[in-house]
C-alpha cells in the first residue's frame, strides 16, 4: 500500500466530528410514519414519489425499495415536523 493510499484510508477511519451531529438515516416508510403521526396528509403520488401536505407545507418523499433517504430529504422532513 502506498503512503498516499494510507493517508486517504486514514481519512475515512477518523471518527465523525463532535461538532457536526449526524442526521438519522431514515427509510421512506419510517419517514411516512413520522409525517402521518405529525398530521401530514398524503395528497397524491407520481411515480415513486409521494407528496404530503399540512397547511402550506408540502413534502415530497421518494419511495425506493429499502433505500435510505438522502440526508437533505431527512433534514427537510425533520424541519417540517418541528414546524407542524
N, C-alpha and C positions, 0 to 999 in steps of 0.2 A: 504494500500500500504506500503510495507516495505521500509526502508531507502535506501537499495541498489537499489531497483527498482526506487525510486525517483531520485537518482543520475544518473542512466542510462537514465531516461526520460529527465532530465535537459540537458544532453549532446546533445540530438537531438534537443532541443529547442533553443540552443545557435545560434546567428546569424553567418553566414559564416565569415571567416577571411577576413579582409580588404586587406591582403597581397597576397592572392591567388585568382585571379579572376576566376569566374566560366565560363566554356565554354558554348556557347549557345546550347540548345537542338534542334537537327535537326531531321526531318524525312527523309527517303530515297528520297522522292520526292523533298523536299527542297534542299537536297544535290545534287541531279541530276541536278536541275535547275541551281545551282551555278556553278557546273562543266562545264555544257554546255555553260553557259554565259562566262566562263573564257577561252573557246576554247578547252576544252577536247572533245574527240570523243568517242562515245560508240563503243567499239571494239567488244565485244561479251558478252554472258551471259551463266552461267552454274548454273542450278537450280534456286535459288532465289537470286543469286549474279550477279551483272553487273560489267563489267570491262571497265574502261575508260582509255584513254591514251592521252598524249600530249608530243611529243618528246620522251625523255627517261623515263618520269614519268608515272607510272601505278597506278591506284587507284581502289580498289575493294569496291563496296558498296552493303551491304546486303539489299535486299528488302523484308521486312517482314511487313505484313499488319498493317499499322498505328503505328508501334512501333518506339520509338525514337532510334537513333543510339547511340552506346556506346561512351562515351567521348573520348576514344582513337581514334576511327574512325573519329569522328568530328574533332579532332585535326589534324589528317593526312590530311583530306580534306582541312582544312583551310590553312595548311602549303603548300600544293601543289598548291593552288590557289594563294598564295602570291608569290611563286617561278615562277609561269607561267607568 
